[in-house]
Amino acid sequence: MTTTTSVEEHILAFSTDNGGNSIAIFRDEPSNKFKWRDCEGTGCHSAFSTTTPVTGKIYQVVATVDGSNDGHLYVNGKADASFGSAAFNRKQTRSLRIKPRA
């Protein structure tokens, strides 16, 4: 649910081992669009939805990336943006650590 339009609202976000940005889906500020961001090393790819979220409304936002690194951002079940996501090799193995917020 969109609750504000003054700060970014992350739906899903991962950080790199050194604390940098990695994959994220969020409501971007100041564009007020849903955004996919994929950063790794020196490469960063992003795509913005055409949907403008409304405060108080619930949205289903999903990103998919296939084996060829072609990605799609869906909002409420409809394709809303396409992107290339070649920032890193999807076949590599990584550990996933879930930590509580400080």
N, C-alpha and C positions, 0 to 999 in steps of 0.2 A: 504494500500500500504506500502510495506517495504521501508523505506527511509534511513536507516542507519544500520550498523552492529557493531557499537561501544557501544551502550547503549540499554537496554531493551526497547521495544516498546509495551505498553499495548494496547490491543484491548478492553478489558472490565475488570474493577477491582472494587472491593468493599472493604471497610475497616470495621473493627469491631468498636463498639461504643467507645472503648478506643484508636482507631487509629492504631490498629494492622492489619496484613494482613488477608484477608478473601478469597473470591473467585476471581480468576483472570484468564484471557486468555491473553497470551502475547508472543512476540518473545523473547526468553531467550538469555541472554548473560552470559557465552561465548559459549554455545552449538550451537547457531544459529538455534534453532528448535522452533516450536510453543509449548507452554507449558500450561497445565491446572494446576492450584494450588488451593487447597481448605484447608484453615487453620482455625481452630477454637479451642480455648483453648490450650490444649497440643498436639492435633492431627493435622497432616498436610499430605495431600495426593497430589501427583502430577503425571503427565504423560507427556511425550514428544512425539511429532509427529516424523514420519520418514522423513517428508518433510523438506528440507532445503530451506528457503525463499531466493529469489533473489531480490536484491535491484531494486526498480522501478516497480516490478510486483505486481498486485493486487491479493489478496487472499481472499476467503471466508472461515472463520474459525468459526466453531460452536461446542459447547459442549452440550451434553444431559446427564441427570441423571434421571433414572427411580425411581419408588417407592421403589425398593430394593437397591438403592444407587449404581447401576451398571452404569458406565458412558462410553461415547464414545466421542472422539474428531474427528471431520470431517474437512478435508481440501479440498476445492473445490468440495464438495459433496461426497467425498469418505472417508470411515472410515479409520482413520490414527493411532489411539491409543485407547486402552481400559483401564479403571481404576476403582477401587473401591473408592467410595467417602463417607465414613462413618464418616467423622469428626464431623458432627452434624446431628440432626434429621431434615429432610427436611419438616416435617409437622408442625414445630413450626412457630408461627407468628412473624414477625419482621417488624419494620418500615423501610421505604426506604427514605433516605434524600439525595437530590441532591444539592450539594453546588458548587459554581464556584471555580475554581482554584485561589489560592492567587497569 
